[in-house]
Amino acid sequence: MKTLYEKTLTGAGMWSGVISRGKRLRMTDLEGGANVSMLLYNALERYERYNMPDTLKGQHIFYLRAPYCLHSDMGRLLASIAADTVGWHDTVCGHSDAARVLAKYGEANYQQARNDWHRNGRDCFLIELAKWGLGKKDLVPNLNWFSKVVADEAGKLSFVPGHSKAGDVVELRFEIDTLVVLNTCQHPLDPDPVYRPRLVKLEVLAGEAPGLDDPSFVVRPENLRAWENNETYHALRF
C-alpha cells in the first residue's frame, strides 16, 4: 500500500487529522513500551464519536486486538483493526492529567526543560481538540494502544510493563471519514518512575474497501450490522 503521510512523534507528542474512509493509519512503537492515547470522531458530524461501552459489550471483549472494530455512539463503525502485532490494547484506563503527572514525575515546565517538559494526556487532547472546534465536553473514554492492563480477582487493575516491543505495529482501517486525535503520553498506570514517553511512527496509507467476508466483520455479527449502517449512511449522504 502506498504511504501518503509519515511522521514520528517525539517526547509526549500529539497529533490530529482527518483520515478518510478506506485509508489506514499504521502506528509503530519504535523503542518498546509506547502508549498512544486516542480519541475518534466522525469528521463531518463531530457529535458522533468513539463509544467505549458499545465497542466492548457489542463484541464481548474487555481489551482490543485484531480483527475487532471501534464502534461509534450512532451504531456505526469508525475503524477496524486491520493488523496488530501486540494483541492487547487497553480500553478502560483513560489518560493522565496534570496533577497525576506532577505527583508522579515532579515538576518540569517548559521554562525549565524546554521540549522535554512534562506534558499530560488531558492537556494534549484539549490542545488538539481546540484546533477542530472541540473542547472539554467532547472528552470521552479514550483508547490506549500498545498498553496492557489486567484485573485480579478483586477487580484491581494492574499495568503490564514491557508489553509492547520495539517494532510492534497497530494498523487501523477507517470505515468513515474520521477525525483522529492522539498523544504519546505515558499510560496513567505505567509504574515507571521516570518520565519518558516513547517514540511512535505514524503512517497514513492508501487502502481498499473491505468485503463482506472481511475478518473484522465476521468476528462478531454486531460488526457487520454496524458496517451495514455505514453503507446506508454513505449511500444517503453522498
DALINCOR-V872385 format. One record per residue. N is the residue number from 1. RES is the residue in one small letter. BURIAL is b if it has 24 or more other ideal C-beta (glycine too) atoms within 12 Angstrom, else e. Layout:
BEGIN
n:N res:RES burial:BURIAL
n:N res:RES burial:BURIAL
END
This chain:
BEGIN
n:1 res:m burial:e
n:2 res:k burial:e
n:3 res:t burial:e
n:4 res:l burial:e
n:5 res:y burial:e
n:6 res:e burial:e
n:7 res:k burial:b
n:8 res:t burial:e
n:9 res:l burial:b
n:10 res:t burial:e
n:11 res:g burial:b
n:12 res:a burial:b
n:13 res:g burial:b
n:14 res:m burial:b
n:15 res:w burial:b
n:16 res:s burial:b
n:17 res:g burial:b
n:18 res:v burial:b
n:19 res:i burial:b
n:20 res:s burial:b
n:21 res:r burial:b
n:22 res:g burial:b
n:23 res:k burial:b
n:24 res:r burial:b
n:25 res:l burial:b
n:26 res:r burial:b
n:27 res:m burial:b
n:28 res:t burial:b
n:29 res:d burial:b
n:30 res:l burial:b
n:31 res:e burial:b
n:32 res:g burial:e
n:33 res:g burial:b
n:34 res:a burial:b
n:35 res:n burial:b
n:36 res:v burial:b
n:37 res:s burial:b
n:38 res:m burial:b
n:39 res:l burial:b
n:40 res:l burial:b
n:41 res:y burial:b
n:42 res:n burial:b
n:43 res:a burial:b
n:44 res:l burial:e
n:45 res:e burial:e
n:46 res:r burial:b
n:47 res:y burial:e
n:48 res:e burial:b
n:49 res:r burial:b
n:50 res:y burial:b
n:51 res:n burial:b
n:52 res:m burial:b
n:53 res:p burial:e
n:54 res:d burial:b
n:55 res:t burial:b
n:56 res:l burial:b
n:57 res:k burial:e
n:58 res:g burial:b
n:59 res:q burial:b
n:60 res:h burial:e
n:61 res:i burial:b
n:62 res:f burial:b
n:63 res:y burial:b
n:64 res:l burial:b
n:65 res:r burial:b
n:66 res:a burial:b
n:67 res:p burial:b
n:68 res:y burial:b
n:69 res:c burial:b
n:70 res:l burial:b
n:71 res:h burial:b
n:72 res:s burial:b
n:73 res:d burial:b
n:74 res:m burial:e
n:75 res:g burial:e
n:76 res:r burial:b
n:77 res:l burial:b
n:78 res:l burial:b
n:79 res:a burial:b
n:80 res:s burial:b
n:81 res:i burial:b
n:82 res:a burial:b
n:83 res:a burial:b
n:84 res:d burial:b
n:85 res:t burial:b
n:86 res:v burial:b
n:87 res:g burial:b
n:88 res:w burial:b
n:89 res:h burial:b
n:90 res:d burial:b
n:91 res:t burial:b
n:92 res:v burial:b
n:93 res:c burial:b
n:94 res:g burial:b
n:95 res:h burial:b
n:96 res:s burial:b
n:97 res:d burial:b
n:98 res:a burial:e
n:99 res:a burial:e
n:100 res:r burial:b
n:101 res:v burial:b
n:102 res:l burial:e
n:103 res:a burial:e
n:104 res:k burial:b
n:105 res:y burial:b
n:106 res:g burial:e
n:107 res:e burial:e
n:108 res:a burial:b
n:109 res:n burial:e
n:110 res:y burial:e
n:111 res:q burial:e
n:112 res:q burial:e
n:113 res:a burial:e
n:114 res:r burial:e
n:115 res:n burial:e
n:116 res:d burial:e
n:117 res:w burial:b
n:118 res:h burial:b
n:119 res:r burial:b
n:120 res:n burial:b
n:121 res:g burial:b
n:122 res:r burial:b
n:123 res:d burial:b
n:124 res:c burial:b
n:125 res:f burial:b
n:126 res:l burial:b
n:127 res:i burial:b
n:128 res:e burial:b
n:129 res:l burial:b
n:130 res:a burial:e
n:131 res:k burial:e
n:132 res:w burial:b
n:133 res:g burial:e
n:134 res:l burial:b
n:135 res:g burial:e
n:136 res:k burial:e
n:137 res:k burial:e
n:138 res:d burial:b
n:139 res:l burial:b
n:140 res:v burial:b
n:141 res:p burial:b
n:142 res:n burial:b
n:143 res:l burial:b
n:144 res:n burial:b
n:145 res:w burial:b
n:146 res:f burial:b
n:147 res:s burial:b
n:148 res:k burial:b
n:149 res:v burial:b
n:150 res:v burial:e
n:151 res:a burial:e
n:152 res:d burial:e
n:153 res:e burial:e
n:154 res:a burial:e
n:155 res:g burial:e
n:156 res:k burial:e
n:157 res:l burial:e
n:158 res:s burial:e
n:159 res:f burial:b
n:160 res:v burial:b
n:161 res:p burial:e
n:162 res:g burial:e
n:163 res:h burial:b
n:164 res:s burial:b
n:165 res:k burial:e
n:166 res:a burial:e
n:167 res:g burial:e
n:168 res:d burial:b
n:169 res:v burial:b
n:170 res:v burial:b
n:171 res:e burial:b
n:172 res:l burial:b
n:173 res:r burial:b
n:174 res:f burial:b
n:175 res:e burial:b
n:176 res:i burial:b
n:177 res:d burial:b
n:178 res:t burial:b
n:179 res:l burial:b
n:180 res:v burial:b
n:181 res:v burial:b
n:182 res:l burial:b
n:183 res:n burial:b
n:184 res:t burial:b
n:185 res:c burial:b
n:186 res:q burial:b
n:187 res:h burial:b
n:188 res:p burial:b
n:189 res:l burial:b
n:190 res:d burial:b
n:191 res:p burial:e
n:192 res:d burial:e
n:193 res:p burial:e
n:194 res:v burial:e
n:195 res:y burial:b
n:196 res:r burial:e
n:197 res:p burial:b
n:198 res:r burial:b
n:199 res:l burial:b
n:200 res:v burial:b
n:201 res:k burial:b
n:202 res:l burial:b
n:203 res:e burial:b
n:204 res:v burial:b
n:205 res:l burial:b
n:206 res:a burial:e
n:207 res:g burial:b
n:208 res:e burial:e
n:209 res:a burial:e
n:210 res:p burial:b
n:211 res:g burial:e
n:212 res:l burial:e
n:213 res:d burial:e
n:214 res:d burial:b
n:215 res:p burial:e
n:216 res:s burial:b
n:217 res:f burial:b
n:218 res:v burial:e
n:219 res:v burial:b
n:220 res:r burial:b
n:221 res:p burial:e
n:222 res:e burial:b
n:223 res:n burial:b
n:224 res:l burial:b
n:225 res:r burial:e
n:226 res:a burial:b
n:227 res:w burial:b
n:228 res:e burial:e
n:229 res:n burial:b
n:230 res:n burial:b
n:231 res:e burial:e
n:232 res:t burial:e
n:233 res:y burial:b
n:234 res:h burial:e
n:235 res:a burial:e
n:236 res:l burial:e
n:237 res:r burial:e
n:238 res:f burial:e
END
